[in-house]
Amino acid sequence: MPIDPMIEIANLSVTLGGRSRVKDFSLTVPRGRFHGLLGPNGAGKTTVLRTLYRARGFDAGTIAIGGRSLQDWRRADWTRTVGALVQEGGNLQGLSIRDVVEIGLMDLPLSPAQKAARIDAALGLAGLTDLADSEVALVSGGERQKTHIAQILARDPELYILDEPANHLDLCYQIMLLDEIKRRGKTVIATFHDLTLAARYCETVTLMREGEAVASGPPAQVLSRDNMRDVFRIHGALRDGVMRIEGAIP
């Protein structure tokens, strides 16, 4: 059965500050797949995501979303199709939680009533209804993270690009919000530090080290004892969906 690719990356290379951050990286993610990018700090995971959502240029290679190269997307089509949850935030001074969620809908062809319904539903899913009028700059890191997740849930794009979506969230909300994203059946590419959480949600993962892809496939195959030793410098492996760690390698 032929795959229907949503993401196609071929031979991607990115240099930042004179240093190679991503080297000859290739990846295909079929439409509707939940795919994880895993690896230690500095592996190049976030850089790959930044090139995908057009926040970072690249030196070599090609990237296509839904069969179209990045430069061929019109703004209106891109806004309807792609949504990103990223670690770097803009200036949120003076904006309420509701304002931030609403900003994510600005370019969508929705009536005021449709926008209000999406905002209210997303705030409810993120547990932010009672905080909707609070200034984002003054709430906790976890509440800010839930605000950005509510924004992307309200948009509900065809492609979710998520950089550490569980960051700052209590375990309950990690599960609730990632369950909701997976339930929607859209294409997701996400970075995770928590390997057990990655195994719970990702059908496939790519393990990265020093800007290169080391292995790709189902989590149980990729998070093997050999790969955990060579990439993460720990003794352990994924067993029965849980990361079993025996110790670090000095």
C-alpha positions in Angstrom: 0.0 0.0 0.0 1.6 3.3 -1.1 2.2 5.9 1.7 0.7 9.4 1.5 3.6 11.5 2.9 2.8 14.7 4.8 6.5 15.4 5.6 9.3 14.7 3.2 12.8 15.8 4.2 15.8 14.8 2.0 19.5 15.4 2.8 18.9 18.4 5.1 21.9 20.2 6.3 21.9 23.2 8.7 24.8 25.3 9.9 24.4 27.8 12.8 27.2 30.0 14.0 29.7 28.2 11.9 28.8 24.9 13.5 27.0 22.0 11.7 23.8 21.3 13.6 22.0 19.0 11.1 23.9 16.8 8.7 22.4 15.0 5.6 19.1 14.3 7.5 16.3 12.6 5.7 12.8 11.7 7.0 9.4 10.8 5.6 6.3 11.0 7.8 3.0 9.6 6.3 -0.2 11.6 6.7 -1.9 10.8 10.0 1.3 9.4 11.7 2.5 10.5 15.2 6.3 10.6 14.8 8.9 11.5 17.5 12.3 13.0 17.2 14.5 11.7 20.1 18.0 12.3 21.2 20.2 14.1 23.8 20.5 17.8 24.0 22.3 19.2 21.0 21.2 16.3 18.7 19.5 18.7 16.2 15.9 17.9 17.0 14.7 21.4 17.5 16.7 22.7 14.5 14.8 20.2 12.3 11.5 21.4 13.6 12.5 25.0 13.1 13.3 24.4 9.5 9.9 22.6 9.1 7.9 25.6 10.4 10.0 28.0 8.4 11.6 29.8 11.3 15.1 28.7 10.2 16.7 28.4 6.8 18.9 25.6 5.7 22.0 25.1 3.7 21.2 22.0 1.6 18.5 19.5 1.0 14.8 19.8 0.4 11.6 19.9 2.5 8.1 19.3 1.3 4.8 19.5 3.3 1.8 17.8 1.8 3.7 17.3 -1.5 4.6 21.0 -1.8 8.1 22.5 -1.1 8.2 25.1 1.7 8.6 28.0 -0.6 5.6 27.1 -2.7 3.1 27.5 0.2 0.9 30.6 0.3 0.5 32.2 3.7 -3.3 31.5 3.9 -2.9 27.8 2.9 0.1 27.4 5.3 -1.9 28.9 8.3 -4.7 26.4 7.7 -2.4 23.4 7.3 0.5 23.9 9.8 0.6 24.7 13.5 3.7 24.8 15.7 4.2 24.7 19.5 7.7 26.0 20.1 10.0 26.6 23.0 10.8 30.2 22.2 7.9 32.6 23.0 7.1 36.0 21.6 6.3 39.1 23.7 3.2 38.2 25.6 3.1 41.4 27.8 -0.4 42.7 28.2 -2.1 39.7 26.5 -4.6 37.5 28.2 -4.7 33.7 27.8 -7.8 34.1 25.7 -6.0 36.7 23.5 -3.2 34.3 22.8 -5.6 31.5 21.8 -7.5 33.9 19.6 -4.4 35.1 17.8 -3.8 31.6 16.5 -7.2 31.9 14.7 -6.6 35.3 13.1 -5.9 34.0 9.5 -8.6 31.3 9.5 -11.8 31.8 7.6 -14.1 31.5 10.6 -17.1 33.5 11.8 -16.9 35.3 15.2 -19.2 32.6 16.6 -17.0 29.8 15.2 -13.9 31.4 16.7 -15.5 31.8 20.1 -16.6 28.2 20.1 -13.1 27.0 19.2 -11.5 29.2 21.8 -13.9 28.1 24.6 -13.5 24.4 23.7 -9.7 24.7 23.7 -9.6 26.6 27.0 -11.7 23.9 28.5 -9.5 21.1 27.2 -6.4 22.8 28.6 -8.1 23.5 32.0 -7.8 27.2 31.5 -11.4 28.4 31.5 -11.2 30.1 34.9 -7.9 31.7 33.9 -8.9 32.9 30.5 -8.7 36.6 31.3 -5.4 36.3 33.2 -2.3 38.0 31.7 -0.1 35.3 30.2 3.1 36.9 31.3 2.1 36.6 34.9 1.0 33.0 35.1 3.1 29.9 35.7 5.3 28.2 33.1 2.9 25.3 33.1 -0.1 27.6 32.5 1.8 29.3 29.7 2.5 25.9 28.1 -1.2 25.0 28.3 -2.0 28.3 26.7 0.1 27.6 23.7 -1.3 24.1 23.5 -4.8 25.5 23.7 -3.9 27.8 20.8 -2.8 24.9 18.5 -5.8 22.8 19.6 -8.1 25.7 18.6 -6.5 25.9 15.2 -6.5 22.1 14.8 -4.1 22.1 11.8 -3.4 19.2 9.5 0.2 19.1 10.8 1.1 19.6 14.4 4.8 20.5 15.0 5.4 20.1 18.7 8.7 21.0 20.5 8.7 19.3 23.9 4.9 19.5 24.3 5.0 18.0 27.8 7.4 20.7 29.1 6.3 22.3 32.4 3.0 20.3 32.5 1.8 18.2 35.4 1.6 14.5 34.5 -2.2 14.6 34.4 -2.2 17.3 31.7 0.7 15.7 29.8 -1.6 12.7 29.3 -4.9 14.6 28.8 -3.6 17.0 26.2 -1.4 14.5 24.2 -4.4 12.1 24.3 -6.5 14.8 22.7 -4.0 15.6 20.0 -3.6 11.9 19.1 -7.3 11.4 19.1 -7.7 13.9 16.4 -5.7 11.7 14.0 -3.7 14.5 12.4 0.0 14.3 11.4 2.2 15.0 14.4 6.0 15.5 14.6 7.2 16.1 18.1 10.4 16.1 20.2 10.4 14.4 23.6 13.0 14.1 26.4 10.7 11.6 28.2 11.2 8.4 26.3 8.4 6.5 28.0 6.0 9.3 27.0 7.4 9.2 23.5 6.7 5.4 23.3 3.2 5.9 24.5 2.2 8.3 21.7 4.6 7.8 18.8 3.9 5.1 16.2 7.5 5.7 14.9 10.5 7.7 16.1 13.8 8.9 14.8 16.8 8.8 17.1 19.3 11.6 16.5 22.9 12.2 17.6 25.1 15.2 16.6 22.7 16.3 13.9 22.4 12.9 12.2 19.7 10.2 12.2 20.9 7.1 13.9 17.8 4.9 13.6 14.2 5.2 12.6 11.2 2.8 13.3 8.8 1.8 16.0 9.9 2.9 19.5 10.5 -0.7 20.7 12.9 -1.2 17.9 14.8 2.1 18.0 15.1 2.4 21.8 17.2 -0.7 22.0 19.9 -1.5 24.6 22.6 -0.8 22.0 21.1 2.6 20.9 20.6 3.6 24.5 24.2 2.9 25.3 25.6 4.5 22.2 23.4 7.6 22.0 22.3 8.3 25.6 25.2 6.7 27.5 22.9 4.7 29.7 22.3 1.0 30.4 18.6 0.3 29.6 16.0 -0.3 26.9 12.3 0.1 26.2 10.4 -2.9 27.5 6.6 -3.3 27.5 6.3 0.4 26.6 8.3 1.6 29.6 11.9 2.9 29.6 13.8 0.6 32.0 17.0 2.4 33.0 19.7 0.5 35.0 22.3 3.3 35.3 24.5 5.8 33.5 27.7 5.1 31.7 30.5 7.3 33.0 
